[in-house]
Amino acid sequence: MKEGVDMISYVGFIRGLNVGGKNKVAMSDLRFEFEQLNYQSVSTIGNTGVIFFDSDKEVENNTLSRQLTDKLGLEIKIVCLTFEKLLKIKSQLPDWWNQDKEWRHNVLFLLDEIDISHLTNQIPTFDESIEKAFVMDETIFWASAFTERKDYYRSQYSKLMKHKVYKHVTIRNGNTLNKVFNKIEETGEKMSHS
């Protein structure tokens, strides 16, 4: 860590990395590239395209996306949120989020400067017996019935891949997001004990 410099802790969510055998990047290579860009305390969660890092300045998503695209030779899109922002999100989650194990729980992070209403204008038409959504800033928490496939295929979420906004979001499931929250909290506990 840089001496005498206030660091900002971030979590980066990279779109489409190591999904379906495409855009394969070893997490060790990803961590190395972040370190080469002078980020500190770099770590990842599994092969999920989720990366933790500290910066001595505010991170600009489009700039970091271009830098990673140049270094990795793949088109990279990333959205970075501060630990503080993610903990605020966690504190405001609805009580249904990630509870029903027969439902699929996903969080959608918008990557680009697009109008979130392209997705949120569909929410009032939801059949809440098969899906629910919660919007906070540029993040959508979306849960949909999954065990009963006929219900899933009726949901708006099942149609998301065909939506024009799909290429402008990165999605993580509820379990991965819980791992992110846990790691943020563990990091905070370690720092308070040092």
Secondary structure as UniProt FT lines:
FT   TURN            3..4
FT   STRAND          8..14
FT   TURN            15..18
FT   TURN            20..21
FT   HELIX           27..36
FT   TURN            37..38
FT   STRAND          40..44
FT   TURN            46..47
FT   STRAND          50..55
FT   HELIX           61..72
FT   STRAND          78..82
FT   HELIX           83..91
FT   TURN            95..99
FT   TURN            101..102
FT   STRAND          103..110
FT   HELIX           117..120
FT   TURN            121..122
FT   HELIX           123..125
FT   TURN            128..130
FT   STRAND          131..136
FT   TURN            137..138
FT   STRAND          139..145
FT   HELIX           149..154
FT   HELIX           157..162
FT   TURN            164..165
FT   HELIX           166..168
FT   STRAND          169..173
FT   HELIX           174..193
//
